Amino acid sequence: MTSEEYYLLGNRYRREGKWAEAMNCYMEAIAINPDSPAVEAKQMLDDIMNFYNKDMYNP
């Protein structure tokens, strides 16, 4: 898959509320193309997850 395909799949997962899958797709897109729009999407998803799941990273 291309970085664009991973980015679009990540967007679909994000809209469905499947945040972990979306994050994985965004990270794959970034690994393929560091200038992908997935960089900004991943940052936004990180911010959302940190806001709603404060204990996710600090169990």
C-alpha distances in whole Angstrom, upper triangle without the diagonal:
4,7,8,6,7,10,11,10,12,15,15,16,18,20,21,22,20,20,19,15,15,16,13,10,12,13,9,9,12,12,9,12,15,16,14,16,14,17,20,18,18,22,23,22,23,26,26,26,29,31,31,30,32,33,29,29,33,34
4,5,5,6,9,10,11,12,14,16,17,18,20,21,23,21,20,19,16,15,16,14,11,11,12,9,7,10,10,7,9,12,13,10,13,12,15,17,16,17,20,21,21,22,25,25,26,28,30,30,30,32,33,30,29,33,34
4,5,5,6,9,10,10,12,14,15,16,18,20,21,19,18,17,15,13,13,12,9,8,9,7,4,7,8,6,6,9,10,7,9,8,11,14,13,13,16,18,17,19,22,22,23,25,27,27,27,29,30,27,27,30,32
4,5,5,6,9,10,11,12,14,15,17,19,20,19,18,18,16,13,14,14,10,10,12,10,7,10,12,9,9,12,11,8,8,8,12,13,12,14,17,17,17,20,22,22,23,25,27,27,28,30,31,28,28,32,34
4,5,5,6,8,10,11,12,14,15,17,18,17,17,17,14,12,14,13,9,10,12,10,8,11,13,11,11,14,14,11,11,11,14,16,14,15,18,19,18,20,23,22,23,26,27,27,27,30,31,28,28,32,33
4,6,5,6,9,10,10,12,14,15,16,14,14,13,10,9,10,9,5,6,9,7,5,9,10,9,10,13,13,10,11,8,12,14,12,12,16,16,15,17,20,20,20,22,24,24,24,27,27,24,24,28,29
4,5,5,6,9,10,10,12,14,15,14,13,14,11,8,10,10,6,6,9,8,6,9,11,11,10,12,12,8,7,6,9,11,8,10,13,13,13,15,18,17,18,21,22,22,23,25,27,23,24,27,29
4,5,5,6,9,10,11,13,14,14,14,15,12,9,12,12,9,9,12,12,9,12,15,14,14,15,15,11,10,9,13,13,11,12,16,15,14,17,19,18,19,22,24,23,24,27,28,25,26,30,31
4,5,5,6,9,10,11,12,11,12,12,9,7,10,10,7,8,12,11,10,13,15,14,15,17,17,13,13,11,14,15,12,13,16,16,14,17,19,18,18,22,23,22,23,25,27,23,24,28,29
4,5,5,6,9,10,10,9,8,9,7,4,7,8,5,6,9,10,9,11,14,14,15,16,16,12,11,8,12,12,9,9,13,12,10,13,16,15,15,18,19,19,19,22,23,20,21,24,26
4,5,5,6,9,10,10,10,12,10,7,9,11,9,8,12,13,11,14,17,17,16,17,17,13,11,9,12,12,8,10,13,12,10,14,15,14,15,18,19,19,19,22,24,21,22,26,27
4,5,5,6,9,9,10,12,10,8,11,12,10,11,15,15,14,17,19,19,19,20,20,16,14,13,16,16,12,13,16,15,13,16,18,16,17,20,21,20,21,24,25,22,24,27,28
4,5,5,6,5,7,8,6,5,9,10,9,10,13,14,14,16,18,19,20,20,21,17,16,13,16,16,12,12,15,14,11,14,16,14,14,18,19,17,18,21,22,19,21,24,25
4,5,5,6,5,9,8,5,8,11,10,10,13,15,14,16,19,20,20,20,20,17,14,12,14,13,10,10,13,11,8,12,13,11,11,15,15,14,15,18,20,17,19,22,23
4,5,8,9,12,11,9,12,14,13,13,17,18,17,19,22,23,22,23,22,19,16,14,17,16,12,13,16,13,11,15,16,13,14,17,17,16,17,21,22,20,22,25,26
4,6,8,11,10,9,13,14,14,15,18,19,19,21,23,24,24,25,25,21,19,17,20,19,15,16,18,16,13,16,17,14,15,18,18,16,17,21,22,19,22,25,25
4,6,9,9,9,11,13,14,14,17,18,19,21,23,24,24,25,25,22,19,17,19,18,14,14,16,14,11,14,15,11,11,15,15,13,13,17,18,16,18,21,21
4,6,6,6,9,10,11,12,15,16,17,19,20,22,23,23,24,20,19,16,18,18,14,13,16,14,11,13,15,13,11,15,16,14,14,17,18,15,17,20,20
4,5,5,6,9,10,10,12,14,15,16,18,20,21,20,21,18,17,14,15,15,11,10,12,11,8,10,12,10,8,12,13,12,11,15,15,12,14,18,18
4,5,5,6,9,10,11,12,14,15,17,19,20,20,21,19,18,14,15,16,13,11,13,13,10,10,13,12,10,13,15,14,12,15,15,12,13,16,17
4,5,5,6,9,10,11,12,14,15,17,18,19,20,17,17,13,15,16,13,11,15,15,11,13,16,14,13,16,18,17,16,19,19,15,17,20,20
4,5,5,6,9,10,11,12,14,16,16,17,18,14,13,10,12,13,9,8,12,11,8,11,14,12,12,15,17,16,16,18,19,16,17,21,22
4,5,5,6,9,10,11,12,14,15,15,16,14,13,9,10,12,9,6,10,10,7,8,12,11,10,13,15,15,14,17,17,14,14,18,19
4,5,5,6,9,10,11,13,14,15,17,14,14,11,12,14,12,9,13,14,11,12,15,15,14,16,19,18,17,19,20,16,16,20,21
4,5,5,6,9,10,11,12,13,15,12,12,9,11,13,10,9,13,14,12,13,17,16,16,18,21,20,20,22,23,19,19,23,24
4,5,5,6,9,10,10,11,12,9,9,5,7,9,7,6,10,11,10,11,14,15,14,17,19,19,19,21,22,19,19,22,24
4,5,5,6,9,10,10,12,10,11,8,8,11,10,7,11,13,11,12,15,16,15,17,20,20,19,21,22,18,17,21,23
4,5,5,6,9,10,12,10,12,9,10,14,12,11,14,16,15,15,19,19,18,21,23,24,23,24,25,21,21,24,26
4,5,5,6,8,9,7,9,6,8,11,11,10,13,15,14,15,19,19,19,21,24,24,24,26,27,23,23,26,28
4,5,5,5,7,6,8,6,6,10,10,9,12,14,14,14,17,19,19,20,23,24,23,25,26,23,21,25,27
4,6,6,10,9,12,10,10,14,14,12,15,17,17,17,20,22,21,22,25,26,25,26,27,24,22,26,28
4,7,9,8,12,11,11,15,15,14,17,19,19,19,23,24,24,25,28,29,28,29,30,27,26,29,31
4,5,5,9,9,9,13,14,13,16,18,18,19,22,23,23,25,27,28,28,29,31,28,26,30,32
4,6,9,9,7,11,13,12,13,16,17,17,19,21,22,23,25,27,27,27,29,26,24,28,30
4,7,8,7,10,12,12,13,16,17,18,20,22,22,24,26,27,28,29,30,28,26,30,32
4,5,6,8,9,10,12,14,15,16,18,20,21,22,24,25,26,27,29,26,25,29,31
4,5,6,7,9,10,11,13,14,16,17,19,20,22,23,24,25,28,25,24,28,30
4,5,5,6,8,10,10,12,14,15,16,18,20,21,21,23,24,22,21,25,27
4,6,5,6,9,10,11,13,14,15,16,19,20,20,22,23,21,20,23,26
4,5,5,6,9,10,11,12,14,15,17,18,19,21,23,21,20,24,26
4,5,5,6,9,10,11,12,14,15,16,17,19,21,19,19,23,25
4,5,5,6,9,10,10,12,14,15,15,17,19,16,16,19,22
4,5,5,6,9,10,10,12,14,15,16,18,16,15,19,21
4,5,5,6,9,10,11,12,14,15,18,16,16,19,22
4,5,5,6,8,10,11,11,13,16,13,14,17,19
4,5,5,6,9,10,10,11,13,11,11,14,17
4,6,5,6,9,10,10,13,12,12,15,18
4,5,5,6,8,10,13,12,13,15,17
4,5,5,5,7,10,8,9,12,14
4,6,5,5,8,8,8,10,13
4,6,6,10,10,11,13,15
4,6,9,9,11,13,14
4,5,5,8,9,10
4,6,7,7,9
4,6,5,5
4,6,6
4,6
4
